Amino acid sequence: MDKLMESVLCVDYTDEPRIRKIIQQAIDSGEVPSYKAFIKEARQKMNARKRRAEEEAKEAEKSRKELGLGEGEDDLKALIQLILPSSVKWA
């Protein structure tokens, strides 16, 4: 499930129950085979994914604060301007 959650775009650990339900429906209907690694995954692995995601979120928040950024579009623009050379012109 680790690789699956890493490969699905725009999801995080809060989406895992929904993803599991979709996969289980596909298994039940015979569309995909049942794998022991999915069916018998330890709760510890799910908790570890959650913990990693929460740590990443804390790190991202810390970086955002260190860079003095808020959550608006202007802040994203300011970050991009920090990274790109000054020769790039903004409209």
C-alpha positions as CSV (number, residue, x, y, z in Angstrom):
1,M,0.0,0.0,0.0
2,D,3.0,2.3,0.5
3,K,3.9,2.3,-3.1
4,L,0.3,2.7,-4.2
5,M,-0.3,5.7,-1.9
6,E,3.0,7.3,-3.2
7,S,2.0,6.8,-6.8
8,V,-1.6,8.1,-6.7
9,L,-1.6,11.8,-7.5
10,C,-3.1,14.4,-5.1
11,V,-3.9,12.1,-2.2
12,D,-2.6,11.9,1.3
13,Y,-3.1,9.5,4.2
14,T,-6.6,10.9,4.8
15,D,-7.7,9.5,1.4
16,E,-6.4,6.0,2.3
17,P,-9.8,4.6,3.4
18,R,-11.4,5.7,0.1
19,I,-8.5,4.2,-1.9
20,R,-8.7,1.0,0.0
21,K,-12.5,0.8,-0.6
22,I,-12.0,1.2,-4.4
23,I,-9.3,-1.5,-4.4
24,Q,-11.4,-3.8,-2.3
25,Q,-14.4,-3.4,-4.7
26,A,-12.1,-4.2,-7.6
27,I,-10.9,-7.4,-5.8
28,D,-14.4,-8.4,-4.9
29,S,-15.6,-8.0,-8.5
30,G,-12.6,-10.0,-9.8
31,E,-11.1,-7.1,-11.8
32,V,-7.8,-7.4,-9.9
33,P,-6.3,-10.2,-7.9
34,S,-6.1,-10.2,-4.1
35,Y,-2.7,-9.9,-2.7
36,K,-1.8,-10.8,0.9
37,A,0.3,-7.6,1.3
38,F,-3.0,-5.6,0.7
39,I,-5.4,-7.8,2.6
40,K,-3.3,-8.4,5.6
41,E,-1.4,-5.2,5.9
42,A,-0.4,-4.4,9.5
43,R,-2.0,-1.4,11.2
44,Q,1.5,-0.3,12.1
45,K,2.3,0.3,8.4
46,M,-0.8,2.5,8.0
47,N,0.2,4.4,11.2
48,A,3.7,4.8,9.9
49,R,2.4,6.4,6.6
50,K,0.3,8.8,8.6
51,R,3.2,9.7,10.9
52,R,5.5,10.3,7.9
53,A,2.8,12.5,6.2
54,E,2.4,14.6,9.4
55,E,6.1,15.0,9.8
56,E,6.4,16.2,6.1
57,A,3.6,18.7,6.7
58,K,5.4,20.1,9.8
59,E,8.6,20.4,7.8
60,A,6.8,22.2,5.0
61,E,5.2,24.6,7.4
62,K,8.5,25.3,9.1
63,S,10.1,26.0,5.7
64,R,7.2,28.2,4.7
65,K,7.6,30.3,7.9
66,E,11.4,30.5,7.4
67,L,10.9,31.9,4.0
68,G,8.3,34.4,5.3
69,L,5.6,33.1,3.1
70,G,1.8,33.1,3.8
71,E,-0.7,31.0,1.9
72,G,-1.7,33.4,-0.9
73,E,-0.9,33.6,-4.6
74,D,1.4,36.6,-4.0
75,D,3.5,34.5,-1.6
76,L,3.9,31.8,-4.3
77,K,4.9,34.5,-6.8
78,A,7.5,35.8,-4.3
79,L,8.9,32.3,-3.8
80,I,9.2,31.7,-7.5
81,Q,10.9,35.1,-7.9
82,L,13.5,34.1,-5.2
83,I,14.3,30.9,-7.2
84,L,14.3,32.3,-10.8
85,P,16.9,34.7,-12.1
86,S,16.1,38.4,-12.0
87,S,16.0,38.5,-15.8
88,V,12.5,36.9,-15.8
89,K,9.8,39.6,-16.1
90,W,6.4,39.3,-14.4
91,A,3.2,40.7,-15.8
